Amino acid sequence: MAFEQATIRIANERAFGELRAVLDQVFAADRVTKYLKKLSGQNIRIRELEAILAAGTLDVIGGARLGAARSLYQSLTVSDQAQMRELYLSKIEEVDQVLRARFSKLYRYY
């Protein structure tokens, strides 16, 4: 299932694009395992995007300067943030089933 852009126009295309690039790097095949290990070590569930941004995990794995992803996310409008969360949630569902089973604790709802 690929991410489909909502019909809502993105207000801050530059910041949205930069944050999307960070997500693409984090979920690249060679980095996603490192990302999942990092989240596991921080005891952050994978769906808690705001906690992940606050911890700087996307910056460390995505190669951005510390705090860059969080500041980009905060610069987005509420509707842009919602679209970014939807994009992020679609990315975590695209992770290989073997990795999802290995890190099943991160994917649990409780």
Helices and strands as residue ranges (DSSP letters): H 13-26, H 32-42, H 49-55, H 57-62, H 68-75, H 78-93, H 97-102, H 104-107
